[in-house]
Amino acid sequence: MVTYIVHISVRHEVYTEYVDWLKNEHIAEVLTLPGFLKAELCLRKGGSMEASSKDLKIVYTIKDEDAMKTYMTEYAMGMREKGLEKFPGQFSAQREVWLETINFTSK
């Protein structure tokens, strides 16, 4: 399994609309791509109103490294461009790819 984490900072003015877009369009579309198994949208409670943006993250679980490579070479730019077209200059994103995840559960 591969964990793909997208950290996003969104301007306060469009935060609610951006989160709605993630919930109702973007994440569902990503999950139709080959190898994507699940997604978790993590919203931070509160935040300073003095800050110009609010942070959130999406944690995707992907089948394997081959699926991640396919995403990066065939789909990533198109998916990113959709957000940039819909919310130009309103957010920034940083991405991380983790190739191994060890899960623990409580007893």
C-alpha positions, 0 to 999 in steps of 0.5 A: 500500500502507498499513502499519498498525502495532500496538505492544502492551505485554502483562503478563508473566503473560499474555504467552505466552497472548496471543502464542498468541492472536495467532498462532492466532486474532486475526491470522488473523481480521484477514487475512480482512478486505477489503484485508488482504494480510499480517501480521508479528508481531514479538517482542522477545527478552529484556526486563527482568523488573523491567518489568511488561510485554513489548512486541511489534508487528504490522505489517499490509500493506493494499491501499490507503487505501480498505481502511484506511478500511473497516477503521477504520469497519466492523471496528476496534472489533469486533476491538479489543473481542475482545482487551479481552474476552479479556485485560481490563486485561492489555495496551495498544496504540498504532496507527500508519498509514503511507500510503507505504512504499518497499521496498529489497532487497539485491542 
